[in-house]
Amino acid sequence: MKIFSKFYMFLIFAILYAPIAVLIVFSFNDAGSLSEFSKFSLTWYEELFADEEAMSALKNSLILAISSSLIATVIATFGALGLHHMRKKYIKASITSVTNIPMMNPDIVTGISMMLLFVAVAKITESESILGFGTMLIAHVTFNLPYVLLSVMPRFNQLDRSLSEAAQDLGCTPARAFFKVELPQIVPGIISGMMLGFTLSLDDFVISHFVNSPNFQTLPLYVYNQTVHNVKFSMYALSALIVFVILAILLIVNFSSVKKLPKKRCRRVN
């Protein structure tokens, strides 16, 4: 049984990571072909950094992902705080269900509904077009919120309410008790939710496709526009760089969390 379980795990990891490995290997292929590997080269990485349009799209994606994840994290943290202290369970369950709607909806439904909303606002305000960075930011914050809330809410449920009450009994205001007692304990959930929101925003294409404007193009939209012709091999280089950066961030976060774990000392028994 152990042999079959190991083979099964190997098969799953091969299916998941083989495409990424092929992409990374061929991003160093000087021939610019997926059928043969001529020699190791950094040609496509040099072409990538020389491509101003690609660098602009990457910058726009990073700005949008960072902004939307930060805003969604702040809103979701205080939303989770309000839900945590809510007394009536049926109202709490109703609000939670409504908050999860963007997460349950297909992306195309969310994208079309957001586009129709922005078009209606443009007609009401008699504006020619309001689509752009602002509309994309609102849309990304909207679909990031439930994911961040889902990461932060369990941390609040693990809190001991008596700690906050004890802090208030000692003279802290509710706000000061939150920042001094509760916030440090939910920081891991906040960080994981913010990273999840950043990844989802950086990766999104469908919703961005409906609410974007030609003046603000993100990286997924830039790659999609290339599929009309042939995708540049510099995009393989860019994808490989993104994989390396995400892998480095995950390693740093995991190693830092391991170092913070308290070391258990065993007593010597005579």
Residue pairs with C-beta under 8 A, 6 or more apart in sequence:
20 243
23 236
23 239
23 240
23 243
24 240
24 243
25 37
26 34
26 37
26 233
26 236
27 44
27 45
27 233
27 236
27 237
27 239
27 240
28 40
28 41
28 42
28 44
29 37
29 38
29 39
29 41
29 44
29 233
30 38
30 39
30 40
30 41
30 43
31 37
31 38
31 39
32 43
32 44
32 233
44 232
44 233
44 234
44 236
44 237
45 234
45 237
45 241
47 232
47 233
47 234
47 237
48 54
48 55
48 234
48 235
48 237
48 238
48 241
49 55
51 232
51 234
53 222
54 219
54 222
54 232
54 234
54 235
54 238
56 217
57 217
57 218
57 219
57 221
57 222
58 219
58 238
60 133
60 216
60 217
60 218
60 219
61 202
61 218
61 219
61 220
62 202
64 133
64 136
64 137
64 140
64 201
64 218
65 140
65 197
65 198
65 199
65 201
65 202
66 198
67 137
68 137
68 140
68 141
68 144
68 197
68 201
69 144
69 148
69 194
69 195
69 197
69 198
69 201
70 194
71 137
71 141
72 140
72 141
72 144
72 145
72 148
72 194
72 197
73 148
73 152
73 190
73 193
73 194
73 197
75 141
75 145
76 145
76 148
76 149
76 152
76 193
77 148
77 152
77 186
77 190
79 99
79 145
79 149
80 149
80 152
80 153
80 155
80 156
81 156
81 178
81 182
83 92
83 95
83 96
83 153
83 156
84 153
84 156
84 157
84 159
86 92
86 95
99 145
99 146
99 149
100 146
100 150
101 146
102 110
102 142
102 143
102 145
102 146
103 143
103 146
103 147
103 150
107 143
107 204
107 206
107 207
108 206
110 139
110 142
110 143
110 207
111 139
111 206
111 207
111 208
111 209
111 210
111 211
112 210
114 135
114 138
114 139
114 142
114 207
114 210
114 211
115 131
115 210
115 211
118 130
118 131
118 135
118 211
121 127
121 130
122 128
122 129
122 130
129 213
131 211
131 212
131 213
132 212
132 213
132 215
132 216
133 216
135 211
135 212
135 213
136 208
136 211
136 212
136 216
136 218
139 207
139 208
139 211
140 201
140 204
140 207
140 208
143 200
143 204
143 207
144 197
144 200
144 201
147 193
147 196
147 197
147 200
148 193
148 194
148 196
148 197
149 193
150 193
151 189
151 190
151 192
151 193
151 196
152 186
152 189
152 190
152 193
153 189
154 189
155 185
155 186
155 188
155 189
155 190
156 182
156 186
158 185
159 182
159 185
159 186
163 181
163 182
164 174
164 177
164 178
164 181
164 182
167 176
167 177
167 180
167 181
168 174
168 177
172 180
172 181
188 257
191 253
195 249
195 253
199 246
202 219
203 220
204 218
204 220
205 220
205 221
205 224
208 218
208 220
208 221
209 221
209 224
212 218
212 221
217 225
219 238
223 231
223 235
226 232
226 235
